[in-house]
Amino acid sequence: MAQHQIITEDQLTNRTRPDFSKHANQAATAPAYFSVWDIHAYYGESYIVQGVSFNVHEGEILALLGRNGAGKTSTLRAIARLDNPSLTHGEVWLDHKPLHQMKSYEASSNGIQLVPEDRRISPGLTVDGNIQLAQIAPPIGWSLDRIYELFPRLGERRKQEGVTLSGGEQQMLAVARALARDIKVLLLDEPYEGLAPVIVDEIEKTLNIIKEQGITTVIVEQNAIRALMLADRAVILDTGTVVFDGTAQEVLDNEELRAEYLAI
């Protein structure tokens, strides 16, 4: 990745704070539930996330899109307050709580749940065990019965070791673990990766059900068309900065925008 000179605090404080109520952010109907303001993050000295800002309302699905290397996964990790990349500036607010001042475990306890691309299924544990592991410490979210009602296929395999599930079933299990916590915002990193279209259909149905429960979702996905068809709104990143923030339908309707930033 390209090396960049680390910007100074004086340079950052001279930035104009975005007005999230403005039309351009497509978030004018109500105060934002989840706000990311001017976040900057580094892997070592590599400047990856370069002033990303966006808003999401409660219960919305936001597609966070861009070409490979645009900073999508790094943005999710910075929001979830993981150690890498290091968040050096900016604010992340969820339901009036400052996540940017928290460690990752504190952000998780306050409702942020990240499902990484590799899913992180715990070896040696059954489906039941993986979900129960997520509930060791409060706050606890959905019950096992409720989770298995949403994912009947997991219920049928609840005594099977999690790592022996199919790719689609492991993705369902990863989402189930997130729901086992008291979740407010679900961050999904490449949930469709390597899955057959019929399994993607199942996952999308699940995400719509989750949306109906009032849970907010931010999805990073290389299958941009499928993500846009699912999402309410879209943010496109290019080299760590926001180049588009609007409705998902606007992106679907704008061939030139898709060709330039998504190569589709």
N, C-alpha and C positions, 0 to 999 in steps of 0.2 A: 504494500500500500504506500501511497505517496507520503512523504514526510512534510510536515507543516510546522512553521514557527508557532509556538504556543502563544495564544493571544493573552494580553494583559487584562487585569481586572478593570483598569481605567477604560480600556477599549470596550469592555462589555457593559459597563455602567452607562456609557454614552449611547447605547442602543435604545431605540424607542420601544417600549413595551407594547406588544400587539393588543389591540382592542378586540377581545374575543366576541363581543356582541355585534361586530360589523358583519355586513352581508357577505363579504368575501370569504369568511370562515364557514358559511353555511350553518351557523349555530345561533341564529338570531331569535329562535322561538322561545328560549328559556335560558336561565343561567346554566352554565355548563356543569355537569356532574363530575366529569373527569377532564382535567386541563393539563396540558404539557406546554410549558412556556420556555422558549429560548434555551433548550438544553444543549450542552456541549459535553462531549465525552471522548476519551483517549484510550487507546491501547498503547501503553508506554508513551512514546512521543508521537505516535501516529494519530492524527486528528481525524476522527471518524464521523462523529455526530456534530454537525456544525450549525447549531442554532435552530433546532427543530421545534416547531410550535404547532399544536392543534388542539381541538376541543372535541369531546364526545359526550353526547347526552345519554342519560340513563336508559338502558335498553336498546341502544343503537348498536349496529355492527359497522365497524370501520375497517375498510381494506387499506392496509399500509403497503404500497406497491413501489416497484422500481426495479431496475436491472440488477444483476448480480454485482455486489460490491457497493450498492447505493447507500448502505447504512441501515437497512431495515431491521435485521436481527440485532444489531448493536443498539438501536433505539429501544427495542423491546427489553433488552437486558439492562439498559440504563434505567428505564422506567421501573423495572422490577427490583432495582437497587442491588444488582449483583456487583461483585468487586471489579469484574472486567466486562465492558470498558469502565473506566473510572469517570464518574460524573463530576465535572469540575465547575460547572456553572448551570444555572437555570432552576426551574421549579416544576414540580409535579404534584398536582392537587387531586385528591379523590374525596368527594363528599366532604369538602372543607378541611381535609386533613393533609398536612404537608409531607408527602412521601419522600421528597428530596432530602428531608432531615432525618430519615430513618435508615436503618440497616435492612438487609433483604428479609430477614425473619420478621421484622416489625412491619414492613410493607405487606408481607404475606398475611400477618395477623390482622391487618387493616383492610384486607379484601382483594389484594392483587395476587393473581395466580398465573404463573407462566408455564405453558406446556411447550418444552423445547422441541426442536426438530428431531432429536434422537430419542425422545419420549421418556428416557431414564426409568424404565421398568426395573424394579429391584429383583435381581436374580435370587432364586431360592425361596421366594414367597409366592403363594397362590394369588389368584385374583382377589379373593377376600383379604389376604394379608397385605397386598399392596394398598388397597383402599383403607384398611384399618390403620396402617402405618401413618397415613396422612391425618388420621384423627387422634394421634397420641396426645397432642397438646391442643388446648382450645385456641381459638373458637372453632367449633365443629359445625359443619354445614349439613348437607343432605345425608339422610340415613341410608344404610345399605339397601333397605327395601325400596326406597325412592329411587336410588341409583339403578337398581336392577329392573325397576319398572321402565326407566328410560332406556336402559341397555339390556334387554332380555337375553341377548346373546352372551353377555358377560355373566348373567345369572346362571345360564346353563353350564358355564365353565368356571364357576366360582371356586372350585377346589383344584383347578388346573394351575400349574406354575405359570406365572404371568409371561415369562420370556418365551414360552412355547406357543403362545398365541400367534395367529396370523398378524400381518402388518396392520390391517384395518382394525382388528380386535385390540391390538396394543394401543392404537391411537384412541380408541374408545376408552380403554383403561386409563390412559393418561388424562383424558378429559374427566373421567369419573373421579380420579384422585383429586383433581382441582375442585370438583363439585363437593367433595367430602369435606372441604374447608368452607368457612363462612365467606363465600366468594362474592365480590361485587364486579370486578373486571377480570375477564378471561383474556390472556394474551396467548395467541396461538402462532407458533412458528412453523411454517410449511406443513400444515396438517394433512395435505393431500399427497405428499411426496411418496411416490412409489406405489400408490393405491389404484386399484381398478376403478373405472368410472362408476360402477354400481355401488362400490363401497363409499366413494366420494358422495354419491347421492344420499346414502344413509347418514353420513356425518353431517351433511348440510341440513337434513331434516332434524337431526339432533340439535344443531346450533340454532335453528329457528324455534324449537321448543324451549331451549335455554333463553332465547331472547324474550319469549312470551312470559318467562318468569321474572323479567326485569333485569337480567344480567347483561352487562355491557361487554362487548367482544371487540378486540382488535386482532385482525388476522393478517399475517404476513404470508404471502403465497405466490409462487412463481406461475401457477396456473391462474393468471390474472383475470381471464374472462369468467371462470367459475367463481372466483372471489368477488368480482364486481356484480355478478348476477345475484349473489347472496347478500351483499352489503347494502347499507343505506347510503353511506358516504365513502369517499376515497381520498386518501392523501398519497401523493406520489413524491418519492425522494429521488434526488440525483446528486451524487457525490456528497451525501450527508446533509443536504439542505432540501427544504420543501419547495417544489416547483409547481405543485397543483394541490388545491384543497377545495373540494366541492362534492357534488352528488356522484354516486356511482354511475348513474345513468348518463351524466355528462361525459364521463370517460368512455362509456360504451358507444356514445353517439359521435365521439370526436376521433376520427381515424388518424388525423395528423398527430394529435397528442399521444395516442397509443403507439404510433410508429416511432415517434421521437424518443419517448421515455420508457416504453415497455417492449418495443420491438415486436408488436403484434398487430 
